[in-house]
Structures are given as structure tokens and as C-alpha cells.
Amino acid sequence: MQKSMMMKLGNYKDNDVELCRTTNSRVSTHTAEALLEQHIPFTKNSKKIPFFKRETYQGADTIWVITINPRRYGQARRVIDSMDRTYRERLVLSNY
């Protein structure tokens, strides 16, 4: 029985799409809190920026990337659209 359950879950493995990214830690935390309030599951990962590419990102050393299930993308975009403008302007939204 566990084997069949594992096979069903295996179909949805690594199916997440990028919702947004930012170099501001406070903005990523605020976005994560807004998604949690609406019970939208997501993952938040950080990527280190190589030293010689930091000029492109205005000196930032980390990019925060939030990914979600494609089925919840529309709901998550509505949550981001309802956020304060100062936070929204610091997010780079994907065009999924």
C-alpha cells in the first residue's frame, strides 16, 4: 500500500513554478507571511550571487526565490497584488 502511495506522489515531484524573486530579505519574509495567511503552500529558497555578478543585483549577495504549485499560481498572484505597493515593487514576478 505504501508503494502505491509513493507512486502517486511521484507524479507531482518537482512540479513547482517560480512565483517571484527578490534580493531583499524583508520583502521575501513579508511575502511568505502573506502566503501563509491565505494557506498557500510554497517553498522559499536562497541562491548565493557570485562576487563578480553582484553589480547586476546592486551589490546584493543573496537572491530569495519563492516557488509554488502551478495550480495555486492564480491565488498566489492575487495575494501579491493585494500586498502593499512598497513590497510589490521590490519583487520580480514570473510570467508563468
Secondary structure, DSSP 8 states (H G I E B T S, - for coil): -HHHHHHHHHTTTT--EEEEEES-HHHHHHHHHHHHHTT--EEEEEEE--GGGTTTTTT-SEEEEEEE-GGGHHHHHHHHHTS-HHHHTT-EE---
